[in-house]
């Protein structure tokens, strides 16, 4: 069973009339005891396109894309500047 807030991809042509087609990315906002998922699909501006209850066979977990595989975790991050405590440096 997938968890709430999982990023998923729609794998069904069944919902084109609702404005979402196969491959559309959405997020699980509720899981139900019968194995169904409530999924929200939104436009890039954050406006909801559709909110559907889907069966597990209609969706697939969609990992976040990695834009540059040559960058290791944490590479290019700068340490936070250290704060001086009261009276330090006097």
N, C-alpha and C positions, 0 to 999 in steps of 0.2 A: 504494500500500500504506500502511495506517495504521501508526503507530508504537506501540510498547509504552507503556502508561500513558495512552493516549488515552481520553477519556471518550466513550462511545458510547450509542446508543439502539437497543434491539432493535426490529426492523421485521418480525418474523415471529410468527404465532400458534402456531407449531409447538411451542413449549416451555412451554405452560401447565401441563402435567403436572409439570414440573420446578419450578414455582412462580414463573415469570416470564412476564409477558404483554407484548404489544406496547406499546412506549413505555417499558419499564423501562430505567433507566440502569445501565450497568455500565462496567467498565474493562478494557482489553486488558492481559493479564498475560504473553502470549506470542504471537509471530507465527511462522508456519510457512512453510517454503519453497513449499508447495503453494498458498499464498494464504489459508489458514485462520487463524483467530484463536482463542486461548483467552481467554475473557472471564469475569470474576468479577462476579456480581451480589450485592450485600449489602444487608441491612436497615439502617435508620438507626442502629441500635445497633452496627453493624460486624460482625454475625454473617453469614457467607456463606449466601445463599439457594441459589445454584446456581453451578457452574463448568462452562461449556460450551465446546465447540469449534464455532465458527460460521463460515460462509462470508461473504465480503464483502457479498453481496447481501442478507444477513439483518440487517445492522447499518448504522447511519448515524452519522457523527461528530456529537456533541452538545456544542455550545459551552457554557461555563459561563454561567449567567444573570447579567445585569447588573441589579442591584436598583434603582439610581437613575441613569438616563442623564444627569441634569443635573449630576452630580458628575464633574469632569474628573480625569484621572489625577493622583494626588498631592494633590488638594484636601483640605483639612482635616487634613493631616498636620502634626504639630509637629516642629520640628527637635529632635534629641537634645540634652540638656543637655551643655555642654562641661565636661570635667573639668579641674581645676587640676593643673598639674604640680607635682612636689615643689619646695617653696620659692617657688612663685608666690604673689603677693599678700602677701608678707612685707615 
